[in-house]
Amino acid sequence: MLKMLGMFLILFGLLSVNSIAQEPDEMLDEDSTYQENRAMQIADALYYDGGLVTNIVFDNDKAAINQDSSTDIYDIVQIMSANPALELTVACYTDKAGNAETNKVLSQKRAEAVVSAIVAQGIDAGRLTAEGRGNVIIEDPDFAEEAALYSNRVELIVKSPLSDESSEIADTEESFGIKVYPGAQLDKEQTNFARNIMGGDMFCYVTQDDLEKVKAFYDGLGGLESLGSDETSALYVKSIEGSPIRIAIANPWFDSRTGESHSSTMIQILKAE
C-alpha cells in the first residue's frame, strides 16, 4: 500500500519523498523511489505510445534474464495487475553477430523467458505473446555502437490497451464518502490517467482557491487524520467501512503527462484496498 500511495503522490508532485515516506515508521529508500519513477515511465509509454523498449537484458548468447532486469519485470507485473484488460506482446531482438537462424531461436527463447518471469508473478499467460524477431541489421558504420545497443533489446507492444474509463467518471459532491471541496472541478483526464498508471479507484479535482483554504476545509471535516503537511501540500486519511481513504492536496502540482507545473490546487481522493 505504501508503494501505491508513493506512486500516487509522486505522480503529481504532491509531496516530497520524505513526506510520503512517513506512514508513520516506514521509509522509501532511493531504490524504491527509482522504481516508482520507472513504473510511471513504463505505464506512460504503454498508455500513450503503445509500447516501449524495456531495460530487460540478458547475458551474451544466453536466454536467462539478467537479475538487473528485476525492476522492469516487477513494474510490468504491477501495471498488468492493476489493468486486467491490458495484453502485451513481448518482442525480443538480437544483434547481427552469429547465424541469423540461431539468433532467431535465441530471441524466441528470450521472449519466452520474459513471459515466464511475468507469469510466475501471477499474470495470466493468455495476456502475453512471446515473439522472437531475430537479428536486426543496421549497416551504417557511423551508428555501430548505437546499433549494437538498439539491436539487443526487449520491446513491450500493447495488444489490448489500458482502459479509458473517462466517460464513466461522474462529477459528484462526494467521493468514497469524502466531501469534495466546494467548487472544485473533476479533472476526468487526470483521473483516468492516474487510474491507468496506478490502478485502483481515485478521483482528481482542481480548484483555483489557494492551498490554505482547501486545507482549512478538510481540517474542518470530522474523522480525517492528518498524515502531514507543508507549505505546498497536505495528506489526510479516513477509514470508511474498513478501507482507508486518502486525500492528497497540493499547490503547485506537476502534470506528468505534459511536464507542466500548475498553480491551481489539486485534490486527489484515493480508495486504498
Secondary structure as UniProt FT lines:
FT   HELIX           2..11
FT   TURN            12..13
FT   HELIX           17..21
FT   HELIX           30..49
FT   STRAND          51..53
FT   TURN            60..61
FT   HELIX           67..69
FT   HELIX           70..82
FT   TURN            84..85
FT   STRAND          87..94
FT   HELIX           100..119
FT   TURN            120..122
FT   HELIX           125..127
FT   STRAND          128..135
FT   HELIX           141..143
FT   HELIX           144..151
FT   STRAND          153..160
FT   HELIX           166..168
FT   STRAND          174..175
FT   TURN            176..177
FT   STRAND          178..179
FT   TURN            182..183
FT   STRAND          185..186
FT   HELIX           188..198
FT   STRAND          201..207
FT   HELIX           211..219
FT   TURN            222..223
FT   STRAND          225..229
FT   STRAND          233..240
FT   TURN            241..242
FT   STRAND          243..250
FT   STRAND          253..255
FT   TURN            256..259
FT   STRAND          260..262
FT   STRAND          265..271
//
